[in-house]
Amino acid sequence: MAKKRVLVPIDGTERSMHSLGFIKDFLNKDQVEVVIMNVKELVFVDGISLSEEIKNAEIMGRQVLDRAVEIMGDYDVKLYFTFGYPGDEIIRKSKEDDIDFIVMTKSTKKGLSRMIGSVTASVVKQAKCTVMIVPE
């Protein structure tokens, strides 16, 4: 039986790390390959990217991914770091890697700000695979 591919986007917040605990609680390590991704939005000032900001963002992103690997223990884990718009990059990666499930936490924002710009809502609308939303 082929392993199911699970994509877990994390941003380093404790809330986003709940997705990893969900996987460990409900998915057998021998039946899944977990792709953990971190997306940093690019910072531009007057159309010019700030190279020092990019370097620091990548270092911090790698630290977030390293922490996720520790949490996952002996699960089959692949790491992916990129720059871009999180919703777009999550969808692109899910298609590129033929992902079976995306596991995400829901937003903690309230009211109108939750409806506008929510990465989770964007992914749910665009995903061609099952999206599991982990409660807070």
C-alpha distance (Angstrom), angle and dihedral (degrees) to the residues before:
residue distance angle dihedral
M1 . . .
A2 3.80 . .
K3 3.77 117.7 .
K4 3.79 117.1 -107.3
R5 3.79 113.8 -118.6
V6 3.80 114.6 -129.2
L7 3.81 122.8 -169.5
V8 3.81 116.8 -154.8
P9 3.80 116.8 -173.7
I10 3.81 111.7 -160.5
D11 3.77 131.5 -179.5
G12 3.80 99.0 -169.0
T13 3.80 97.3 -100.3
E14 3.78 117.9 126.0
R15 3.80 87.3 -119.0
S16 3.80 92.0 59.8
M17 3.81 91.2 47.1
H18 3.84 89.1 62.2
S19 3.81 86.5 78.9
L20 3.80 89.5 66.3
G21 3.80 91.5 52.5
F22 3.80 89.7 49.2
I23 3.80 90.6 55.2
K24 3.79 92.2 49.0
D25 3.81 91.1 48.5
F26 3.80 97.6 47.2
L27 3.81 111.1 20.2
N28 3.79 124.3 66.3
K29 3.82 113.2 -124.7
D30 3.80 91.0 -134.3
Q31 3.80 92.9 56.3
V32 3.82 102.2 48.6
E33 3.77 141.8 57.3
V34 3.80 109.3 -154.4
V35 3.80 119.9 -148.7
I36 3.80 108.8 -165.0
M37 3.76 115.2 -165.2
N38 3.78 135.8 -173.8
V39 3.79 121.4 -165.8
K40 3.79 123.4 -164.9
E41 3.76 118.8 -164.9
L42 3.79 113.9 -126.0
V43 3.78 117.9 -112.0
F44 3.79 116.5 -139.2
V45 3.79 128.9 -179.3
D46 3.79 115.3 -169.1
G47 3.80 89.2 -17.6
I48 3.81 94.5 -54.8
S49 3.80 121.4 111.6
L50 3.77 116.4 -132.2
S51 3.79 105.7 -122.9
E52 3.81 95.0 -162.0
E53 3.81 90.6 51.0
I54 3.80 89.4 49.9
K55 3.79 92.6 50.3
N56 3.82 92.2 48.9
A57 3.81 92.4 45.8
E58 3.79 90.6 52.9
I59 3.81 92.3 49.6
M60 3.80 90.9 50.4
G61 3.81 91.3 45.8
R62 3.79 91.5 52.5
Q63 3.83 89.8 50.4
V64 3.81 89.8 53.2
L65 3.81 90.2 51.3
D66 3.82 92.6 47.0
R67 3.80 89.4 53.5
A68 3.81 89.9 50.6
V69 3.81 91.3 53.0
E70 3.80 89.7 54.1
I71 3.80 90.6 51.3
M72 3.81 92.8 49.9
G73 3.80 93.8 53.1
D74 3.80 111.8 -177.5
Y75 3.82 98.0 0.8
D76 3.81 117.3 122.2
V77 3.82 99.0 -100.4
K78 3.79 132.2 -178.8
L79 3.80 120.6 -172.3
Y80 3.77 128.2 -144.6
F81 3.80 129.0 -177.6
T82 3.78 125.8 -178.5
F83 3.78 145.0 152.4
G84 3.79 122.5 -118.6
Y85 3.78 142.2 74.4
P86 3.82 107.1 -31.9
G87 3.82 98.2 -136.4
D88 3.80 93.0 47.9
E89 3.81 93.5 45.2
I90 3.82 93.1 48.4
I91 3.80 91.2 52.5
R92 3.82 92.2 44.9
K93 3.83 92.1 50.4
S94 3.81 92.7 46.5
K95 3.81 90.8 54.6
E96 3.81 94.9 40.6
D97 3.82 93.7 51.3
D98 3.83 96.6 37.3
I99 3.81 91.4 -120.6
D100 3.82 118.9 -163.2
F101 3.82 98.0 -162.1
I102 3.80 137.4 14.5
V103 3.80 114.5 -154.0
M104 3.81 115.7 -160.7
T105 3.77 139.1 158.4
K106 3.76 119.8 -121.7
S107 3.76 123.4 -110.8
T108 3.79 120.4 -90.1
K109 3.82 91.3 -150.3
K110 3.78 118.5 115.1
G111 3.80 133.3 -140.1
L112 3.78 123.5 -16.0
S113 3.81 95.3 -6.7
R114 3.79 88.2 60.4
M115 3.80 92.8 55.5
I116 3.79 94.5 46.3
G117 3.78 118.0 67.0
S118 3.78 98.6 -4.4
V119 3.80 108.9 159.2
T120 3.79 91.6 -156.5
A121 3.81 93.1 52.6
S122 3.80 90.5 48.4
V123 3.80 92.3 51.1
V124 3.81 92.9 47.2
K125 3.82 90.3 53.4
Q126 3.82 95.5 47.4
A127 3.81 105.5 32.7
K128 3.78 119.7 112.3
C129 3.81 90.9 -161.0
T130 3.81 135.5 55.6
V131 3.82 115.0 -69.2
M132 3.81 116.3 -155.2
I133 3.78 114.0 -160.2
V134 3.79 114.3 -155.1
P135 3.80 114.7 -147.4
E136 3.79 118.8 -124.3
